[in-house]
């Protein structure tokens, strides 16, 4: 039997019946109209962080057990600093297939435009019908943070209370919410190459959460002594400014959603355990991205969730997760948004 046949046989009808997040659970799909969800619709529908983390864990378990199909993302590059990625996924357990078309253009910040653009299409895997097209920017931010929180369950110390943040944009804000869903954070220190952004982030955090939040003037200050260190800046080949060796404390968890751009080779060499969201995708990215300097990967999320690999085994271990962003996570997030939008009557219905 081919691997595709094995995938379909391993799931069968039972997988779709037992998944509480899938298209088959409670939302009518009988019409032939396409739903369009603008960013405002997606935000109104909402994407509760704890529910997203739990749904992602179920999806990664299916992936680890051969019940999902997620090829590595492919891309084209209009310039050295920009790219478009096509990201398909099939999750029979959620009764859905999806593809995200996402672009990253860091120079847009200087023009007052979003640096990330994304559209996501969700389809019925039984008959191929496209069901919804939705804006994917806000969804991408939320699912990225939720995947990091899932990584933290296996890689961070259970009592982690301090968070250092490098890069104070949307990802930093979403990650604080996600990490607080799995860790007892009490203190946040933030750095950004633009000091006003770090100051604004710290003010927002102190106002919205019961934590102590401060802006820092250096990378070293937000790395040394912290239980968790998040790097969420622009992707760059050369670390600027870099995280040096010896800064990350024993027992700390590093979380990179920027292709380890600020992490120097010496800092990464000190890691006791390296993980990622998807091993195959990361190895594919080594050829042309900063993750080339990452040490060998011990485990990915599917392996951690299924128990085929263990995460942290000692309090003194330095661990790092380099999550590149996986289409399966987009699919899961889109499923939750789609169900909530249908139930709330949101969006615009269009003929095909």
Beta strands, then each sheet from edge to edge (+ up, - down):
strand 1: 33-37
strand 2: 74-79
strand 3: 82-91
strand 4: 96-105
strand 5: 116-123
strand 6: 130-135
strand 7: 162-166
strand 8: 187-191
strand 9: 212-215
strand 10: 228-231
strand 11: 253-256
strand 12: 273-276
strand 13: 299-300
strand 14: 319-322
strand 15: 348-351
sheet 1: 2+ 3- 4+ 5- 6+ 1+ 15-
sheet 2: 9+ 8+ 7+ 10+ 11+ 14+ 12+ 13+
end
